[in-house]
């Protein structure tokens, strides 16, 4: 009887922690639905954003889920294009912050041109007793070029976050990734200010 009870407890822990078969891969979506707190930061400044480049060290997966039972599953991006996913999220964030934004494929003049690269992006989950700990870490580099005077700003922004959930599912990791990206974008806006037709670093 004790053996059956122990098996039942183990199965319950695996279910609560979202455990799957070892080696399985979860395909995660990178959301681009931002909710910035600075709706008028852009001052209608026109911006062109190029697709970000993915400069992370070569890794096989975006991250992993280590279950309490020792099983390991992995996370990958659904379309495998991290740079475009991050730049799409950045465009959405800027638009909702009051900037007039186009992507790099749009013709026409712009006040500011922004390029970026992702040097760190990891998403990992660790199973604990009756909970799962989630952790996301990002580092992004931005180059902001002001057309009016030819000046350039270079900024490196790091953002990370953690969360604990009882019933873990891939959507929990997607939500945390989205929140961490927004935190990084907000830090960029907090460190800059619109001056005329340029974007400057705050002094």
Residue pairs with C-beta under 8 A, 6 or more apart in sequence:
10 69
13 19
13 68
13 69
13 127
13 129
13 130
14 67
14 68
14 69
16 130
16 131
16 166
16 167
16 168
17 67
17 68
17 127
17 128
17 131
17 132
17 168
18 65
18 125
18 132
18 167
18 168
18 169
19 65
19 67
19 68
19 69
19 71
19 73
19 127
20 26
20 65
20 67
20 71
20 73
21 71
21 73
22 70
22 71
22 72
22 73
23 72
23 73
23 74
24 73
24 74
25 61
25 73
25 74
25 75
25 76
26 65
26 73
26 74
26 75
26 76
26 170
26 173
27 76
27 77
27 78
27 170
28 62
28 75
28 76
28 77
28 78
28 123
28 170
28 173
28 174
28 177
29 77
29 78
29 174
30 77
30 78
30 82
30 85
30 86
30 88
30 89
30 174
30 177
30 178
30 181
31 89
31 174
31 175
31 177
31 178
32 85
32 88
32 89
32 91
32 92
33 92
33 178
34 89
34 92
34 93
34 96
34 178
34 181
34 182
34 185
35 96
35 182
36 93
36 96
36 97
36 182
36 185
36 186
36 189
37 186
38 97
38 98
38 186
38 189
38 190
39 96
39 97
39 98
40 97
40 98
41 97
41 98
41 99
41 189
41 194
42 94
42 97
42 98
42 99
42 100
42 194
43 98
43 194
44 98
44 99
44 100
45 99
45 100
45 111
45 112
45 194
45 197
45 199
46 99
46 100
46 101
46 102
46 109
46 110
46 111
46 112
47 94
47 99
47 100
47 101
47 102
47 110
47 111
47 112
47 113
47 114
47 199
48 101
48 102
48 103
48 104
48 106
48 110
48 112
48 113
48 114
49 87
49 90
49 91
49 94
49 101
49 102
49 103
49 104
49 114
49 115
49 116
50 87
50 103
50 104
50 113
50 114
50 115
50 116
51 83
51 84
51 87
51 103
51 104
52 82
52 83
52 84
52 86
52 87
52 90
52 115
52 116
52 117
52 118
52 140
53 83
53 116
53 117
53 118
54 81
54 82
54 83
54 117
54 118
55 117
55 118
55 119
55 141
56 82
56 118
56 119
56 120
56 121
60 74
61 74
61 75
61 76
62 74
62 75
62 76
62 77
62 82
62 121
62 122
62 123
63 74
63 75
63 122
63 123
63 124
63 125
63 173
64 72
64 73
64 74
64 75
64 124
64 125
65 72
65 73
65 74
65 75
65 124
65 125
65 126
65 127
65 132
65 168
66 72
66 124
66 125
66 126
66 127
67 73
67 127
68 127
68 128
68 129
69 127
75 123
75 124
75 170
75 173
77 85
79 85
82 118
82 121
83 117
83 118
86 116
86 118
86 121
86 140
86 181
87 103
87 116
89 178
89 181
89 182
89 185
90 114
90 116
90 181
90 185
91 101
91 103
93 181
93 182
93 185
93 186
94 101
94 185
95 101
97 189
102 108
102 110
109 147
110 147
111 146
111 147
111 148
111 197
111 198
111 199
112 144
112 145
112 146
112 147
112 198
112 199
113 144
113 145
113 147
114 142
114 143
114 144
114 145
115 142
115 143
115 145
116 140
116 141
116 142
116 143
117 140
117 141
118 138
118 139
118 140
119 139
119 140
119 141
120 137
120 138
120 139
120 158
121 137
121 138
121 139
122 135
122 136
122 137
122 138
123 134
123 135
123 136
123 173
123 176
123 177
124 134
124 135
124 136
125 132
125 133
125 134
125 135
125 168
125 173
126 132
126 133
126 135
127 168
128 164
130 166
131 164
131 165
131 166
132 164
132 165
132 166
132 168
132 172
133 162
133 163
133 164
134 162
134 163
134 164
134 165
134 168
134 172
134 173
134 176
135 160
135 161
135 162
136 160
136 161
136 162
136 173
136 176
136 177
136 180
137 158
137 160
137 180
138 158
138 159
138 160
138 180
138 181
138 184
139 156
139 157
139 158
140 156
140 157
140 158
140 159
140 184
141 154
141 155
141 156
141 157
142 153
142 154
142 155
142 156
142 157
142 188
143 152
143 153
143 154
144 152
144 153
144 154
144 155
144 192
144 199
145 151
145 152
146 152
146 153
146 197
146 198
146 199
147 197
148 196
148 197
148 198
149 198
151 198
153 192
153 199
153 200
153 201
155 188
155 191
155 192
155 201
157 184
157 185
157 187
157 188
158 184
159 180
159 181
159 183
159 184
159 187
160 180
161 176
161 179
161 180
161 183
162 176
163 172
163 176
165 172
190 202
191 201
191 202
192 199
192 200
192 201
192 202
193 199
193 200
193 201
193 202
194 200
